[in-house]
Amino acid sequence: MTSMNETPSGERLHIGIFGRINSGKSSLLNAITDQDMAVVSPQKGTTTDPVMKAMELLPVGPVMLIDTAGIDDTSELGEKRLEKTRQILRKTDIALLVIDATIGLNEEDRQYIKLFEEMGIKSLVVYNKIDLVDQLSADSAIRTAADPLDYAQTAMSGHAPDALTDKPLGAMIEVSATTGDNINELKEVIARLAGDSASEKQLVADMLQCGDIVLLVIPLDKAAPKGRLILPQQQTIRDILEAGASALTVRDTELQELLTKFGYSCKSVVKTQIKAEQKSEQDRSNIIKQAIKLIIADSQVINYVADITPEEIPVTTFSILFARYKGFLADSVAGANVLDELKESDTILISEGCSHHRQCDDIGTVKLPRMIENFVGFKPQFEFSSGTGFPDDLKKYRLVIHCGGCMLNEREMRYRTRAAKASGTDMTNYGVIISHMQGILPRCLEPFST
């Protein structure tokens, strides 16, 4: 089995498990993972905070399974749990709505099915506890003729693929998390639902050819984690290798020396120290092929990198790459222009997709506000969010500045972008706003113009 650490959470298919209290959501999670991941108890409301499990789910691939609190929890604490559940919906690619087969579908379940449809979430109704149905009288059957889901076939009928294709939001299956009945079939149906959900987009590989050389400029300052690279850097290196290209890494302090070794001098190109007339046409061609295709730098050093790098070499930042990868580069570029018309009364939200220990000179809470103050000449109002704590209503903010979103899946990033647009609030990205303030954004966008 592939290690969980090999696929970041933002790249995994997110499968949310929803349903009423005691419908068997946690038992289903345990059955799917074949592990005791979630606490199972007859006592109502056992699940409080969402339980998340990253794993390889055959035949689907790398997934993030999420067990949520009961949707019918009406207690004061329950409302907070439900808010967590709503946050999970924003990142859910496939929703499993778990129904207690001994009780059947009710209006709350139907509302959730409608919500899945409104949010464009592929869903599967899972009737659990079918091992107990035989103990019930005929009038307690799983479904009634009036049930709107009657058209859907179970996975065991042999007609599931057609049902999933024609009416993906009406698919259903009957299982028992206790006995394991149809759990394998459930996984097969999830795989069919997943279909083309997995994004085929590439971070940088689509810009490269086999044999290209990409130079990554990575400063090792106090914010750099000891003994490892941060996730955007790891993912970029992997994507470069996927393209058959070479990834070279260097600190900003050694960049100029390395450029010289490649035959470059500041802002000009030198075709090595070997005299061109002594080389054949084929030799000169080989020299050209060794040129650096692209430089990708940390946003905090991009100004220095752009300053010493010859114009012939395209440059950009990790953060800008991720804005493109997550689908909000164009919005980020438009949002960056807001700084040019910012007022002192305006409030800026600086948001990060992950929660981490903040250093004394943290980029989001310290460096960015300081750079913005220096750029606009006054101190705007700043607010901060991290992890799942992204506000639904953004009307109070003139601008949202978001990190690259490497820990968030594409669906969550699309939600955040839509939330900003719905509130009439502009949204940009760390790398884009930094490059804009330094006057080098057009150059950092050049690699994406072809």
C-alpha positions, 0 to 999 in steps of 0.5 A: 500500500502506498504511504499516506505521506506520498499524496498531500491532502489537497490532492486527495479525493475528499469523501464526506460521510453525512447523515442523522445521529446513529445512522451508522456513519462512524461504523461505515467509516470503520468498515470502509477503512477496515480500521477502528478510526471512529468511536462507535457507540449506541449513545447519540452524538458520539461524533463531535469534531469531524474524523479525517482519515487519509488512505489509499482506497482501492480501486479509487486511489488516494482519498480523504475520508471524513466522518461528520456529526449528525445533521439532526443534532439540535443541542447548543453544542450540536449547532457548533458541530453542524457548522463544522459539517457545513465547512466539510461540505465545501471541500467534499468531492463525493458525499455519502448520505447514510440512512438507517435502513430500519427507519428510512429516508426523512425530510432532513435527508431529502434536504441534504440531497437537495443541498448536494445537488445545489452545490454540485456534489456527486452523492450516494445514498447509503442505506445502512443496517440492512442486516436488521431489516429482516427483523422488521415488519413489512410496513417498515420496509426500507423504501416506499413507492413514493420515495423519489429515489426509487428509480436508482438501482443498487450496485448489486443489480448490474445497472449501477453504471447507467444509473450513475451516469444518467442520475448521479445524485440519485444513486443508492446502495444497501450495506451493513457496516456491522456484517460487511455486506456490500462494503466492497461493492460500495467502494466500487460505486464510489470509484464509478462516482469519482470517475473524472473527479480527479484533476488532470491539471499539472502544476508546471509539467505542462510547460516543460519538455523532457530534458528541460532544466528548471531552477528552484530558488529556495531560501533557508531562513527561520521560516524554513522547516528544519530538515525538509522542504515545504509542501509547494516545493516538494510538489513542484519538484515531483511535477518537474520530474513527472515531465522528464525534466531536471529540477535543480535547487539553490539558495538565493545566496548562491543563485548568481554563482550558479547562473555563472556556471551555466554561462549566464551573466547578469541580464545577458547571455554568454555562450560559455567560455568556448569560442563559438567558431571552434564549435560545430553547429551541432555543438552549439545546438547542444549548448543551447539545449542546456539553457535554463528553461524556467526559474521558480522562486520563493515569493520572499526573494523573487525581487532579488531573483528577477533583478539578477536573472537575465531577461532571457530566462522566465521567472515566477514564484511557487505561489503564483504557480499554485494560483494557476494550479488551483484555478484563480490566477486571473482573479488574483491578478485583478485583485492585486490592483485593489492596492492601488486604490486602497483606503485607510478605512478598508479592511484586508483579510489575510487567509492561509489554508493550513494551521501552523506555528507562526514564527516571529517574522511570519509571512502572513501575519507580519511580513505581508502587512508590513509590505502593504503598509510600506506600499500604500503609505498608511496602515489598513485594517488587517484580519487573519484566518487559517485552516478551515476558518474562512468566513462565509460572508466577506462583505466587510473586506475590501480585499482577501489575500490568500496563500497558495492553497497547497493544503486545500483541494480544488473544490475548497479553493473554488468555494472561497473564490466564489464566496469572495465574488458573491460578497463583491470582494476582490481576492488575490494571492501571496505571490501575486500581491508581492510581485505586484508591489515590487513591480515585477508581476508582468514578468512573473506572469510571462511563463504562462502567456504561451 
